[in-house]
């Protein structure tokens, strides 16, 4: 059975929400919120230049700090400051090992892909799973989208009037080509989200679980072309961000022509943020980013948040209309958890609220 069919079956089976689902969700919320956190020195590594003697050449962006690394016990203010500086921050140990394993089981059930199925995905005998709108299919994912620590960070970045509007489960999936999300917003010069001069931002949270976590590849500062230009000057990089947008097409041609010279030249500039199970990586989706090669079982949940404005509300309400019953319940729940912009989705959609 294909992953796509499993996703479709999950959608059909999800609505309406049974009373038992509400009880399960309540228990999950209590489980997540009662977790105790303890500081970890591992979350504060010293900054150093790393030289790989077997590499094709040093990545000049590795010479400068390009992402925030924090512990879950760090202050919200310090986490937000690092996001403001880099557009990317890894928060370590948001979930305990037990909670992370439970999220893994939810991802397995939702995607229909068992851990060893990654072999089939790697050899193209089976597709990895990506999508499915998990929060609009199964309330078991709600506590993760509304995790207390994540909520505090998102509110600090976007303000109280924010909401979650796009979630998906990834299982044995690897997007190797560099890309941005929401191109219609971030690549429109007239948009307040434009990478030319961003006034607003969207916040993307990848919650890593599985047995090995994962890695997030990115081109530093590419969410803001003014920042990118300033940092490029520091390291001697003399190209603009558009140069990286060729990467997906180059990879496609490289597989056909068996010539990876152009791909290698671009990929030397990719930096990597590695996450253990239970860590989350919070990023501005306008950053050029990609995944690592699929070398083992991989599961993660992604939730996307924005401030309540016309552009982002239109994206959210369109998704909610596809799931009118559970959509109303979900956005009411998220509003109660402190994402106040969720109420705007219901108000602007007379069809569902």
Secondary structure as UniProt FT lines:
FT   HELIX           3..14
FT   HELIX           19..33
FT   HELIX           41..43
FT   TURN            53..54
FT   HELIX           60..63
FT   STRAND          68..71
FT   TURN            72..73
FT   HELIX           76..86
FT   STRAND          88..92
FT   HELIX           97..111
FT   HELIX           115..117
FT   HELIX           118..122
FT   TURN            123..124
FT   STRAND          129..132
FT   HELIX           134..136
FT   HELIX           139..141
FT   HELIX           142..145
FT   HELIX           148..158
FT   STRAND          162..171
FT   HELIX           183..186
FT   TURN            189..190
FT   TURN            192..193
FT   TURN            195..196
FT   STRAND          203..208
FT   TURN            210..212
FT   STRAND          214..218
FT   TURN            220..223
FT   HELIX           225..235
FT   HELIX           241..246
FT   HELIX           247..257
FT   HELIX           261..267
FT   TURN            268..269
FT   STRAND          271..275
FT   TURN            277..278
FT   STRAND          280..283
FT   TURN            285..286
FT   STRAND          289..291
FT   STRAND          299..307
FT   HELIX           310..321
FT   TURN            322..323
FT   HELIX           324..336
FT   TURN            337..338
FT   TURN            340..341
FT   HELIX           342..347
FT   TURN            350..352
//
